[in-house]
Amino acid sequence: MNKQLVEEWIDDRVAKADFDEPLFSAVKYVFSTGGKRLRPLMFLHAYALSGKDITEAVKDFAVAIECLHQYTLIHDDLPCMDNDDFRRGQPTCHKMFGEANAVLTGDALLNLSFTLMLKAAKECPAALEAGYEFSILSGGAGVVGGQMAELNTANFKAELQEIYYKKTCYLIWAAVQAGAIMGGLSEAQLNGLKEYCFNFGFAFQVYDDLMDINEKGSAPERSYVGCFGMEKAVSEVKKCTQNAIDALSMSGINSNFFVNLALKAAGRKE
């Protein structure tokens, strides 16, 4: 299981979606600008803990997760949201195709995500439960709700943890939980993975805030560093990273992938 495999699955399923132009070009462009494919890979490695073979349903669900993630990025970049002109060094979707077309591209990817999840459920009944849980965590009570809270809260510092949980941790947990459900993992494994995801996701987001300082020279006010300072941010990343790794060992999960991912996200080399 690696990024290249996920890329091949994405290309296959986007081609089969049969989008007309210019939608097809916009979707292909979004996927061509890079990305770690972190969430589908986490889904796959959670599923792999079951020891089961990868099926077409698993491939469909992995691509669905990345489709939904890309939709969130397209909408986050819009002028009415974060107003970003570049992502990963490339022009954002709305800069390449126009704002209205970018909105529709995000909408199409959101719809394709759930089309693929429902397709997966035809082959694997457990995918229906996984998709149901995924829809909650990625919707108004989860990722979308977190974005809404960030835009509208008058006291970002007081609500920071909940916002980071919803915007970042929920989608990570949604992906991992889906893999665990489709793999039929035990309740103890599910609990351990959930604890891992929330600690890993929070460390991941705070570390991103630290990287923003290195790139921009100052901390945005509405960030962990802007609210609590660099020293506390560094300490929080280390604490959450260790908590994530401990959650794996305490629940009997032996996964070099998840351990190394936590260490890498925290900027550590060991």
Accessible surface in RSA format (square Angstrom, percent):
REM  Atomic radii and reference values for relative SASA: ProtOr
REM  Chains: A
REM  Algorithm: Lee & Richards
REM  Probe-radius: 1.40
REM  Slices: 20
REM RES _ NUM      All-atoms   Total-Side   Main-Chain    Non-polar    All polar
REM                ABS   REL    ABS   REL    ABS   REL    ABS   REL    ABS   REL
RES MET A   1    78.26  40.5  26.09  17.3  52.17 124.2  25.34  21.5  52.92  70.1
RES ASN A   2    77.43  53.4  73.71  71.2   3.73   9.0  32.99  79.4  44.44  43.0
RES LYS A   3    84.60  41.3  81.82  50.2   2.78   6.6  46.28  41.7  38.32  40.8
RES GLN A   4   110.01  61.5 106.49  77.8   3.51   8.4  47.66 101.5  62.34  47.3
RES LEU A   5    63.24  35.2  63.24  45.2   0.00   0.0  63.24  44.4   0.00   0.0
RES VAL A   6     0.00   0.0   0.00   0.0   0.00   0.0   0.00   0.0   0.00   0.0
RES GLU A   7    35.66  20.5  35.66  27.0   0.00   0.0  21.14  40.9  14.52  11.9
RES GLU A   8    86.64  49.7  79.91  60.5   6.73  16.0  31.75  61.4  54.89  44.8
RES TRP A   9    19.02   7.6  18.85   9.1   0.17   0.4  13.50   7.2   5.51   8.9
RES ILE A  10     1.24   0.7   1.24   0.9   0.00   0.0   1.24   0.9   0.00   0.0
RES ASP A  11    70.76  49.6  67.44  67.1   3.33   7.9  20.03  47.1  50.73  50.6
RES ASP A  12    53.85  37.7  46.21  46.0   7.64  18.1  24.51  57.7  29.34  29.3
RES ARG A  13    19.37   8.1  16.72   8.5   2.65   6.3   7.20   9.8  12.17   7.4
RES VAL A  14     0.76   0.5   0.76   0.7   0.00   0.0   0.76   0.7   0.00   0.0
RES ALA A  15    63.24  58.1  44.57  68.8  18.67  42.5  46.08  64.9  17.15  45.4
RES LYS A  16   153.17  74.7 122.50  75.2  30.67  73.0  87.24  78.5  65.93  70.2
RES ALA A  17    29.72  27.3   1.45   2.2  28.27  64.3  12.38  17.4  17.34  45.9
RES ASP A  18   121.66  85.2 103.50 103.0  18.16  42.9  27.53  64.8  94.14  93.9
RES PHE A  19    45.22  22.6  30.03  18.6  15.20  39.5  32.39  19.6  12.84  36.7
RES ASP A  20   116.44  81.6 107.49 107.0   8.95  21.2  33.15  78.0  83.29  83.1
RES GLU A  21   113.24  65.0  85.92  65.0  27.32  65.0  63.96 123.7  49.27  40.2
RES PRO A  22    77.09  56.2  76.62  69.8   0.47   1.7  76.96  63.5   0.13   0.8
RES LEU A  23    47.76  26.6  44.66  31.9   3.11   7.8  47.69  33.5   0.07   0.2
RES PHE A  24    58.69  29.4  58.69  36.4   0.00   0.0  58.69  35.6   0.00   0.0
RES SER A  25    45.54  38.5  39.15  52.3   6.38  14.7  22.07  47.0  23.47  32.9
RES ALA A  26     1.98   1.8   1.98   3.1   0.00   0.0   1.98   2.8   0.00   0.0
RES VAL A  27     0.00   0.0   0.00   0.0   0.00   0.0   0.00   0.0   0.00   0.0
RES LYS A  28    76.42  37.3  73.97  45.4   2.46   5.8  47.49  42.7  28.93  30.8
RES TYR A  29    37.07  17.3  32.55  18.5   4.51  11.7  36.46  27.4   0.60   0.7
RES VAL A  30     9.92   6.5   7.81   7.1   2.11   5.1   9.82   8.5   0.10   0.3
RES PHE A  31    14.32   7.2   7.98   4.9   6.34  16.5   8.13   4.9   6.19  17.7
RES SER A  32    84.31  71.2  45.68  61.0  38.62  89.0  46.66  99.4  37.65  52.7
RES THR A  33    22.14  15.7  11.29  11.5  10.85  25.9  10.56  14.2  11.58  17.5
RES GLY A  34    26.77  33.0   0.00   N/A  26.77  33.0  26.47  72.6   0.30   0.7
RES GLY A  35    13.97  17.2   0.00   N/A  13.97  17.2   7.94  21.8   6.03  13.5
RES LYS A  36   127.17  62.0 116.09  71.2  11.08  26.4  73.49  66.1  53.68  57.2
RES ARG A  37     3.88   1.6   0.51   0.3   3.38   8.0   0.56   0.8   3.32   2.0
RES LEU A  38     9.92   5.5   7.78   5.6   2.14   5.4   8.25   5.8   1.67   4.5
RES ARG A  39    25.09  10.5  25.09  12.8   0.00   0.0   0.00   0.0  25.09  15.2
RES PRO A  40     0.00   0.0   0.00   0.0   0.00   0.0   0.00   0.0   0.00   0.0
RES LEU A  41    21.59  12.0  21.59  15.4   0.00   0.0  21.59  15.2   0.00   0.0
RES MET A  42     0.00   0.0   0.00   0.0   0.00   0.0   0.00   0.0   0.00   0.0
RES PHE A  43     0.00   0.0   0.00   0.0   0.00   0.0   0.00   0.0   0.00   0.0
RES LEU A  44     0.41   0.2   0.41   0.3   0.00   0.0   0.41   0.3   0.00   0.0
RES HIS A  45    36.78  20.1  34.76  24.2   2.02   5.2  22.07  22.7  14.71  17.1
RES ALA A  46     0.00   0.0   0.00   0.0   0.00   0.0   0.00   0.0   0.00   0.0
RES TYR A  47     9.96   4.7   9.96   5.7   0.00   0.0   2.46   1.8   7.51   9.3
RES ALA A  48    39.74  36.5  24.82  38.3  14.93  34.0  26.95  38.0  12.79  33.9
RES LEU A  49    51.42  28.6  22.68  16.2  28.74  72.2  27.18  19.1  24.24  65.2
RES SER A  50    35.51  30.0   2.52   3.4  33.00  76.0   8.97  19.1  26.55  37.2
RES GLY A  51    67.53  83.3   0.00   N/A  67.53  83.3  37.32 102.4  30.20  67.6
RES LYS A  52   112.10  54.7  94.67  58.1  17.43  41.5  68.54  61.7  43.56  46.4
RES ASP A  53   121.29  85.0 110.67 110.2  10.62  25.1  32.87  77.4  88.43  88.2
RES ILE A  54    60.61  34.5  35.15  26.2  25.46  61.4  35.15  25.3  25.46  69.1
RES THR A  55    52.24  37.2  45.97  46.6   6.27  14.9  49.38  66.3   2.85   4.3
RES GLU A  56    86.94  49.9  84.48  63.9   2.46   5.9  47.93  92.7  39.01  31.8
RES ALA A  57     0.41   0.4   0.01   0.0   0.39   0.9   0.41   0.6   0.00   0.0
RES VAL A  58     2.15   1.4   2.15   1.9   0.00   0.0   2.15   1.9   0.00   0.0
RES LYS A  59    50.35  24.6  50.35  30.9   0.00   0.0  10.67   9.6  39.68  42.3
RES ASP A  60     2.38   1.7   2.38   2.4   0.00   0.0   0.00   0.0   2.38   2.4
RES PHE A  61     0.00   0.0   0.00   0.0   0.00   0.0   0.00   0.0   0.00   0.0
RES ALA A  62     0.00   0.0   0.00   0.0   0.00   0.0   0.00   0.0   0.00   0.0
RES VAL A  63     0.00   0.0   0.00   0.0   0.00   0.0   0.00   0.0   0.00   0.0
RES ALA A  64     0.00   0.0   0.00   0.0   0.00   0.0   0.00   0.0   0.00   0.0
RES ILE A  65     0.00   0.0   0.00   0.0   0.00   0.0   0.00   0.0   0.00   0.0
RES GLU A  66     2.37   1.4   2.37   1.8   0.00   0.0   0.00   0.0   2.37   1.9
RES CYS A  67     0.00   0.0   0.00   0.0   0.00   0.0   0.00   0.0   0.00   0.0
RES LEU A  68     1.05   0.6   1.05   0.7   0.00   0.0   1.05   0.7   0.00   0.0
RES HIS A  69    21.66  11.8  21.66  15.1   0.00   0.0  15.43  15.9   6.22   7.2
RES GLN A  70     2.10   1.2   2.10   1.5   0.00   0.0   0.00   0.0   2.10   1.6
RES TYR A  71    21.89  10.2  21.89  12.5   0.00   0.0   5.80   4.4  16.09  19.8
RES THR A  72    17.29  12.3  14.19  14.4   3.10   7.4  12.95  17.4   4.34   6.6
RES LEU A  73    22.17  12.3  22.17  15.9   0.00   0.0  22.17  15.6   0.00   0.0
RES ILE A  74     6.88   3.9   4.28   3.2   2.60   6.3   6.15   4.4   0.73   2.0
RES HIS A  75    37.21  20.3  37.21  25.9   0.00   0.0  22.11  22.8  15.10  17.6
RES ASP A  76    25.22  17.7  25.22  25.1   0.01   0.0   0.80   1.9  24.42  24.4
RES ASP A  77     4.99   3.5   4.99   5.0   0.00   0.0   0.87   2.0   4.12   4.1
RES LEU A  78     7.74   4.3   7.74   5.5   0.00   0.0   7.74   5.4   0.00   0.0
RES PRO A  79    56.84  41.4  39.19  35.7  17.65  64.2  39.46  32.6  17.38 108.0
RES CYS A  80    91.64  69.3  58.84  65.6  32.80  77.1  45.89 116.3  45.75  49.3
RES MET A  81    52.80  27.3  31.82  21.1  20.99  50.0  17.52  14.9  35.28  46.7
RES ASP A  82    69.91  49.0  47.19  47.0  22.72  53.7  15.02  35.4  54.88  54.7
RES ASN A  83    92.76  64.0  77.52  74.9  15.24  36.7  11.85  28.5  80.91  78.2
RES ASP A  84    54.31  38.0  52.29  52.0   2.01   4.8   6.81  16.0  47.50  47.4
RES ASP A  85    66.17  46.3  60.16  59.9   6.00  14.2   9.81  23.1  56.36  56.2
RES PHE A  86   131.89  66.0 114.36  70.8  17.54  45.6 114.47  69.4  17.43  49.9
RES ARG A  87    69.69  29.3  63.63  32.4   6.05  14.4  23.73  32.4  45.95  27.8
RES ARG A  88    96.16  40.4  51.18  26.1  44.98 107.1  51.71  70.7  44.45  26.9
RES GLY A  89    63.15  77.9   0.00   N/A  63.15  77.9  34.84  95.6  28.31  63.4
RES GLN A  90    81.91  45.8  81.84  59.8   0.07   0.2   7.86  16.7  74.05  56.2
RES PRO A  91    44.89  32.7  43.22  39.4   1.67   6.1  43.22  35.7   1.67  10.4
RES THR A  92     3.99   2.8   0.00   0.0   3.99   9.5   3.99   5.4   0.00   0.0
RES CYS A  93     7.89   6.0   2.88   3.2   5.02  11.8   2.88   7.3   5.02   5.4
RES HIS A  94    14.55   7.9   7.49   5.2   7.05  18.0   5.90   6.1   8.64  10.1
RES LYS A  95   115.12  56.2  83.64  51.3  31.47  74.9  35.33  31.8  79.79  85.0
RES MET A  96    95.37  49.4  66.18  43.8  29.19  69.5  49.08  41.7  46.29  61.3
RES PHE A  97    44.94  22.5  29.98  18.6  14.96  38.9  36.92  22.4   8.02  23.0
RES GLY A  98    34.37  42.4   0.00   N/A  34.37  42.4  31.09  85.3   3.28   7.3
RES GLU A  99    82.23  47.2  74.02  56.0   8.21  19.5  25.21  48.8  57.01  46.5
RES ALA A 100    73.37  67.5  62.70  96.8  10.67  24.3  69.06  97.3   4.30  11.4
RES ASN A 101    59.97  41.4  57.74  55.8   2.23   5.4   6.10  14.7  53.87  52.1
RES ALA A 102     0.13   0.1   0.13   0.2   0.00   0.0   0.13   0.2   0.00   0.0
RES VAL A 103    53.19  35.0  53.19  48.2   0.00   0.0  53.19  46.2   0.00   0.0
RES LEU A 104   107.13  59.7 104.70  74.9   2.42   6.1 104.70  73.5   2.42   6.5
RES THR A 105     0.88   0.6   0.88   0.9   0.00   0.0   0.00   0.0   0.88   1.3
RES GLY A 106     0.00   0.0   0.00   N/A   0.00   0.0   0.00   0.0   0.00   0.0
RES ASP A 107    62.15  43.5  57.41  57.1   4.75  11.2  25.33  59.6  36.82  36.7
RES ALA A 108    16.64  15.3   7.06  10.9   9.59  21.8  15.31  21.6   1.33   3.5
RES LEU A 109     0.00   0.0   0.00   0.0   0.00   0.0   0.00   0.0   0.00   0.0
RES LEU A 110    56.93  31.7  56.93  40.7   0.00   0.0  56.93  40.0   0.00   0.0
RES ASN A 111   102.19  70.5  96.13  92.9   6.07  14.6  20.93  50.4  81.26  78.5
RES LEU A 112    13.85   7.7  11.73   8.4   2.11   5.3  13.47   9.5   0.38   1.0
RES SER A 113     0.00   0.0   0.00   0.0   0.00   0.0   0.00   0.0   0.00   0.0
RES PHE A 114    56.29  28.2  56.29  34.9   0.00   0.0  56.29  34.1   0.00   0.0
RES THR A 115    70.07  49.8  63.93  64.8   6.14  14.6  52.20  70.1  17.88  27.0
RES LEU A 116     8.84   4.9   8.84   6.3   0.00   0.0   8.84   6.2   0.00   0.0
RES MET A 117     4.57   2.4   3.54   2.3   1.03   2.5   3.75   3.2   0.83   1.1
RES LEU A 118   108.56  60.5 105.33  75.4   3.23   8.1 105.40  74.0   3.16   8.5
RES LYS A 119   105.70  51.6  99.92  61.3   5.78  13.8  76.52  68.9  29.18  31.1
RES ALA A 120     0.36   0.3   0.00   0.0   0.36   0.8   0.36   0.5   0.00   0.0
RES ALA A 121    19.28  17.7   8.66  13.4  10.61  24.1   8.90  12.5  10.38  27.5
RES LYS A 122   185.63  90.6 145.19  89.1  40.44  96.3  96.66  87.0  88.97  94.8
RES GLU A 123    96.66  55.5  66.55  50.3  30.11  71.7  47.21  91.3  49.45  40.4
RES CYS A 124    27.65  20.9  25.86  28.8   1.79   4.2   9.37  23.7  18.28  19.7
RES PRO A 125   111.83  81.5 100.34  91.5  11.49  41.8 104.59  86.4   7.24  45.0
RES ALA A 126    33.45  30.8  24.48  37.8   8.97  20.4  31.74  44.7   1.72   4.6
RES ALA A 127     0.68   0.6   0.00   0.0   0.68   1.5   0.00   0.0   0.68   1.8
RES LEU A 128   108.06  60.2 106.01  75.8   2.04   5.1 107.41  75.4   0.65   1.7
RES GLU A 129    96.98  55.7  90.51  68.5   6.47  15.4  32.48  62.8  64.50  52.7
RES ALA A 130     0.61   0.6   0.00   0.0   0.61   1.4   0.00   0.0   0.61   1.6
RES GLY A 131     8.68  10.7   0.00   N/A   8.68  10.7   7.60  20.8   1.09   2.4
RES TYR A 132   137.18  64.0 129.05  73.4   8.14  21.2  94.86  71.3  42.32  52.2
RES GLU A 133    51.94  29.8  51.94  39.3   0.00   0.0   4.10   7.9  47.84  39.1
RES PHE A 134     0.54   0.3   0.00   0.0   0.54   1.4   0.17   0.1   0.37   1.1
RES SER A 135    43.80  37.0  34.62  46.2   9.18  21.1  23.58  50.2  20.21  28.3
RES ILE A 136    76.02  43.3  68.64  51.1   7.38  17.8  75.23  54.2   0.79   2.1
RES LEU A 137    23.54  13.1  23.21  16.6   0.33   0.8  23.54  16.5   0.00   0.0
RES SER A 138     6.45   5.4   2.50   3.3   3.95   9.1   0.03   0.1   6.41   9.0
RES GLY A 139    19.17  23.6   0.00   N/A  19.17  23.6  19.17  52.6   0.00   0.0
RES GLY A 140    59.75  73.7   0.00   N/A  59.75  73.7  30.80  84.5  28.95  64.8
RES ALA A 141    67.35  61.9  49.25  76.0  18.10  41.2  56.51  79.6  10.84  28.7
RES GLY A 142     0.03   0.0   0.00   N/A   0.03   0.0   0.03   0.1   0.00   0.0
RES VAL A 143    13.99   9.2  13.99  12.7   0.00   0.0  13.99  12.2   0.00   0.0
RES VAL A 144    66.03  43.4  63.80  57.8   2.23   5.4  65.58  57.0   0.44   1.2
RES GLY A 145    14.49  17.9   0.00   N/A  14.49  17.9  10.40  28.5   4.09   9.2
RES GLY A 146     0.00   0.0   0.00   N/A   0.00   0.0   0.00   0.0   0.00   0.0
RES GLN A 147    16.51   9.2  16.51  12.1   0.00   0.0  14.34  30.5   2.17   1.6
RES MET A 148   123.46  63.9 122.17  80.9   1.29   3.1  98.26  83.5  25.19  33.4
RES ALA A 149    29.57  27.2  20.06  31.0   9.50  21.6  29.15  41.1   0.41   1.1
RES GLU A 150    31.45  18.1  30.75  23.3   0.70   1.7   8.50  16.4  22.95  18.7
RES LEU A 151    87.83  48.9  56.47  40.4  31.36  78.8  59.40  41.7  28.43  76.5
RES ASN A 152   101.96  70.3  72.24  69.8  29.72  71.6  32.04  77.1  69.93  67.6
RES THR A 153    17.26  12.3   0.94   1.0  16.32  38.9   9.75  13.1   7.50  11.3
RES ALA A 154   113.09 104.0  67.02 103.4  46.07 104.8  76.63 107.9  36.46  96.6
RES ASN A 155    84.17  58.0  79.69  77.0   4.48  10.8  26.32  63.3  57.85  55.9
RES PHE A 156    11.41   5.7   7.16   4.4   4.25  11.1   7.16   4.3   4.25  12.2
RES LYS A 157   109.02  53.2 100.25  61.5   8.77  20.9  52.55  47.3  56.47  60.1
RES ALA A 158    77.58  71.3  35.46  54.7  42.12  95.8  47.51  66.9  30.07  79.7
RES GLU A 159    67.09  38.5  64.02  48.4   3.08   7.3  22.80  44.1  44.29  36.2
RES LEU A 160     4.88   2.7   4.88   3.5   0.00   0.0   4.88   3.4   0.00   0.0
RES GLN A 161   100.62  56.3  98.98  72.3   1.64   3.9  23.04  49.0  77.59  58.8
RES GLU A 162    92.63  53.2  88.29  66.8   4.34  10.3  35.02  67.7  57.61  47.0
RES ILE A 163     0.79   0.4   0.58   0.4   0.21   0.5   0.79   0.6   0.00   0.0
RES TYR A 164    10.09   4.7  10.09   5.7   0.00   0.0   7.61   5.7   2.48   3.1
RES TYR A 165    66.64  31.1  66.64  37.9   0.00   0.0  36.20  27.2  30.44  37.5
RES LYS A 166    42.62  20.8  42.62  26.2   0.00   0.0  10.33   9.3  32.29  34.4
RES LYS A 167    55.37  27.0  40.75  25.0  14.62  34.8  19.89  17.9  35.48  37.8
RES THR A 168    12.63   9.0   8.70   8.8   3.93   9.4   7.17   9.6   5.46   8.3
RES CYS A 169     0.03   0.0   0.03   0.0   0.00   0.0   0.00   0.0   0.03   0.0
RES TYR A 170    47.77  22.3  47.77  27.2   0.00   0.0   9.52   7.2  38.25  47.2
RES LEU A 171     5.79   3.2   5.79   4.1   0.00   0.0   5.79   4.1   0.00   0.0
RES ILE A 172     0.00   0.0   0.00   0.0   0.00   0.0   0.00   0.0   0.00   0.0
RES TRP A 173    13.57   5.4  13.57   6.6   0.00   0.0   7.47   4.0   6.10   9.9
RES ALA A 174     0.68   0.6   0.00   0.0   0.68   1.5   0.00   0.0   0.68   1.8
RES ALA A 175     0.03   0.0   0.03   0.1   0.00   0.0   0.03   0.0   0.00   0.0
RES VAL A 176     0.00   0.0   0.00   0.0   0.00   0.0   0.00   0.0   0.00   0.0
RES GLN A 177    23.03  12.9  23.03  16.8   0.00   0.0   0.13   0.3  22.90  17.4
RES ALA A 178     0.90   0.8   0.16   0.2   0.75   1.7   0.63   0.9   0.27   0.7
RES GLY A 179     0.00   0.0   0.00   N/A   0.00   0.0   0.00   0.0   0.00   0.0
RES ALA A 180     0.26   0.2   0.00   0.0   0.26   0.6   0.00   0.0   0.26   0.7
RES ILE A 181    23.54  13.4  13.34   9.9  10.20  24.6  17.69  12.7   5.85  15.9
RES MET A 182     6.47   3.4   0.25   0.2   6.22  14.8   0.25   0.2   6.22   8.2
RES GLY A 183     2.67   3.3   0.00   N/A   2.67   3.3   0.00   0.0   2.67   6.0
RES GLY A 184    57.52  70.9   0.00   N/A  57.52  70.9  28.05  77.0  29.48  66.0
RES LEU A 185    20.43  11.4   4.04   2.9  16.38  41.2   5.67   4.0  14.75  39.7
RES SER A 186    57.45  48.6  44.81  59.8  12.64  29.1  50.79 108.2   6.66   9.3
RES GLU A 187   133.20  76.5 124.31  94.0   8.89  21.2  44.61  86.3  88.59  72.3
RES ALA A 188    59.55  54.8  50.47  77.9   9.08  20.7  56.29  79.3   3.26   8.6
RES GLN A 189    43.68  24.4  43.68  31.9   0.00   0.0   8.01  17.0  35.67  27.1
RES LEU A 190    44.57  24.8  44.02  31.5   0.55   1.4  44.35  31.1   0.22   0.6
RES ASN A 191    87.61  60.4  81.02  78.3   6.60  15.9  26.65  64.1  60.97  58.9
RES GLY A 192     5.97   7.4   0.00   N/A   5.97   7.4   5.57  15.3   0.40   0.9
RES LEU A 193     0.00   0.0   0.00   0.0   0.00   0.0   0.00   0.0   0.00   0.0
RES LYS A 194    96.90  47.3  96.90  59.5   0.00   0.0  40.39  36.4  56.51  60.2
RES GLU A 195    96.65  55.5  94.14  71.2   2.51   6.0  27.12  52.5  69.53  56.8
RES TYR A 196     0.00   0.0   0.00   0.0   0.00   0.0   0.00   0.0   0.00   0.0
RES CYS A 197     0.00   0.0   0.00   0.0   0.00   0.0   0.00   0.0   0.00   0.0
RES PHE A 198    36.85  18.4  35.39  21.9   1.46   3.8  35.79  21.7   1.06   3.0
RES ASN A 199    18.92  13.0  17.12  16.5   1.79   4.3   2.21   5.3  16.71  16.2
RES PHE A 200     1.55   0.8   1.02   0.6   0.53   1.4   1.55   0.9   0.00   0.0
RES GLY A 201     0.00   0.0   0.00   N/A   0.00   0.0   0.00   0.0   0.00   0.0
RES PHE A 202     9.66   4.8   9.61   6.0   0.05   0.1   9.66   5.9   0.00   0.0
RES ALA A 203     1.68   1.5   1.68   2.6   0.00   0.0   1.68   2.4   0.00   0.0
RES PHE A 204    30.87  15.4  30.14  18.7   0.73   1.9  30.26  18.3   0.61   1.7
RES GLN A 205    39.81  22.3  39.81  29.1   0.00   0.0   1.94   4.1  37.87  28.7
RES VAL A 206     0.00   0.0   0.00   0.0   0.00   0.0   0.00   0.0   0.00   0.0
RES TYR A 207    55.04  25.7  55.04  31.3   0.00   0.0  33.31  25.0  21.73  26.8
RES ASP A 208    60.60  42.4  58.55  58.3   2.05   4.9  12.34  29.0  48.26  48.1
RES ASP A 209     6.68   4.7   6.27   6.2   0.41   1.0   0.19   0.5   6.48   6.5
RES LEU A 210    16.24   9.0  14.98  10.7   1.26   3.2  14.98  10.5   1.26   3.4
RES MET A 211    60.70  31.4  60.67  40.1   0.03   0.1  34.49  29.3  26.20  34.7
RES ASP A 212    40.66  28.5  40.66  40.5   0.00   0.0   0.00   0.0  40.66  40.5
RES ILE A 213    22.56  12.8  20.86  15.5   1.70   4.1  20.86  15.0   1.70   4.6
RES ASN A 214   107.67  74.2  71.70  69.3  35.97  86.6  28.80  69.3  78.87  76.2
RES GLU A 215   137.79  79.1  98.23  74.3  39.55  94.2  42.71  82.6  95.08  77.6
RES LYS A 216   139.95  68.3 105.68  64.8  34.27  81.6  72.38  65.2  67.57  72.0
RES GLY A 217    64.18  79.1   0.00   N/A  64.18  79.1  33.33  91.5  30.85  69.1
RES SER A 218    74.88  63.3  67.40  89.9   7.48  17.2  44.10  93.9  30.78  43.1
RES ALA A 219    36.30  33.4  12.52  19.3  23.78  54.1  12.61  17.8  23.69  62.7
RES PRO A 220    55.51  40.5  42.54  38.8  12.97  47.2  54.97  45.4   0.54   3.4
RES GLU A 221   152.41  87.5 139.97 105.9  12.45  29.6  53.70 103.9  98.71  80.6
RES ARG A 222   104.36  43.8  91.25  46.5  13.11  31.2  54.78  74.9  49.58  30.0
RES SER A 223     4.98   4.2   4.98   6.6   0.00   0.0   4.89  10.4   0.09   0.1
RES TYR A 224     9.95   4.6   9.95   5.7   0.00   0.0   5.50   4.1   4.45   5.5
RES VAL A 225    10.32   6.8   5.89   5.3   4.44  10.7   5.89   5.1   4.44  12.0
RES GLY A 226    37.48  46.2   0.00   N/A  37.48  46.2   7.01  19.2  30.47  68.2
RES CYS A 227    25.68  19.4   6.16   6.9  19.51  45.9   5.21  13.2  20.47  22.1
RES PHE A 228    63.24  31.6  38.00  23.5  25.24  65.7  45.20  27.4  18.05  51.6
RES GLY A 229    30.68  37.8   0.00   N/A  30.68  37.8  28.49  78.2   2.20   4.9
RES MET A 230    96.22  49.8  89.53  59.3   6.69  15.9  49.23  41.9  46.99  62.3
RES GLU A 231   153.84  88.3 143.21 108.3  10.63  25.3  62.22 120.3  91.62  74.8
RES LYS A 232   106.86  52.1 100.92  61.9   5.94  14.2  63.96  57.6  42.90  45.7
RES ALA A 233     0.00   0.0   0.00   0.0   0.00   0.0   0.00   0.0   0.00   0.0
RES VAL A 234    59.17  38.9  58.71  53.1   0.46   1.1  59.02  51.3   0.15   0.4
RES SER A 235    64.39  54.4  58.60  78.2   5.78  13.3  25.80  54.9  38.58  54.1
RES GLU A 236    24.65  14.2  23.87  18.1   0.79   1.9   1.24   2.4  23.41  19.1
RES VAL A 237     4.61   3.0   4.61   4.2   0.00   0.0   4.61   4.0   0.00   0.0
RES LYS A 238   122.59  59.8 119.98  73.6   2.61   6.2  67.23  60.5  55.36  59.0
RES LYS A 239   113.11  55.2 104.13  63.9   8.98  21.4  70.58  63.5  42.53  45.3
RES CYS A 240     6.20   4.7   6.20   6.9   0.00   0.0   0.00   0.0   6.20   6.7
RES THR A 241     0.95   0.7   0.44   0.4   0.51   1.2   0.51   0.7   0.44   0.7
RES GLN A 242    80.90  45.2  80.90  59.1   0.00   0.0  37.89  80.7  43.00  32.6
RES ASN A 243    57.70  39.8  53.79  52.0   3.91   9.4   8.25  19.9  49.45  47.8
RES ALA A 244     0.00   0.0   0.00   0.0   0.00   0.0   0.00   0.0   0.00   0.0
RES ILE A 245    32.39  18.4  31.89  23.8   0.51   1.2  31.89  23.0   0.51   1.4
RES ASP A 246    54.98  38.5  54.89  54.6   0.08   0.2  13.60  32.0  41.38  41.3
RES ALA A 247     8.48   7.8   1.48   2.3   6.99  15.9   7.27  10.2   1.21   3.2
RES LEU A 248     2.15   1.2   2.15   1.5   0.00   0.0   2.15   1.5   0.00   0.0
RES SER A 249    80.72  68.2  56.20  75.0  24.52  56.5  50.42 107.4  30.30  42.5
RES MET A 250   167.15  86.6 126.87  84.0  40.28  95.9 112.00  95.2  55.15  73.1
RES SER A 251    24.18  20.4   6.94   9.3  17.24  39.7  15.52  33.0   8.66  12.1
RES GLY A 252    65.18  80.4   0.00   N/A  65.18  80.4  37.09 101.8  28.09  62.9
RES ILE A 253    10.84   6.2   0.11   0.1  10.73  25.9   2.63   1.9   8.21  22.3
RES ASN A 254   140.78  97.1 115.89 112.0  24.89  59.9  37.02  89.1 103.76 100.3
RES SER A 255    14.14  11.9   5.99   8.0   8.15  18.8   8.36  17.8   5.78   8.1
RES ASN A 256   115.31  79.5 109.17 105.5   6.14  14.8  21.29  51.2  94.02  90.9
RES PHE A 257    51.06  25.5  39.05  24.2  12.01  31.3  46.26  28.0   4.81  13.8
RES PHE A 258     0.00   0.0   0.00   0.0   0.00   0.0   0.00   0.0   0.00   0.0
RES VAL A 259    42.04  27.7  42.04  38.1   0.00   0.0  42.04  36.5   0.00   0.0
RES ASN A 260    87.76  60.5  84.34  81.5   3.42   8.2  26.34  63.4  61.42  59.4
RES LEU A 261    26.18  14.6  22.42  16.0   3.76   9.4  24.93  17.5   1.25   3.4
RES ALA A 262     1.83   1.7   0.48   0.7   1.35   3.1   0.82   1.2   1.01   2.7
RES LEU A 263    23.09  12.9  23.09  16.5   0.00   0.0  23.09  16.2   0.00   0.0
RES LYS A 264   153.08  74.7 142.47  87.4  10.61  25.3  91.52  82.4  61.57  65.6
RES ALA A 265    12.69  11.7   2.20   3.4  10.49  23.9  11.91  16.8   0.79   2.1
RES ALA A 266    10.12   9.3   0.13   0.2   9.99  22.7   0.13   0.2   9.99  26.5
RES GLY A 267    32.86  40.5   0.00   N/A  32.86  40.5   8.57  23.5  24.30  54.4
RES ARG A 268    68.99  29.0  58.63  29.9  10.36  24.7  25.75  35.2  43.24  26.2
RES LYS A 269   198.94  97.1 164.95 101.2  33.99  80.9 111.60 100.5  87.34  93.0
RES GLU A 270   131.51  75.5  91.10  68.9  40.41  96.2  92.28 178.5  39.23  32.0
END  Absolute sums over single chains surface
CHAIN  1 A    12478.6      10042.4       2436.1       6758.0       5720.6
END  Absolute sums over all chains
TOTAL         12478.6      10042.4       2436.1       6758.0       5720.6
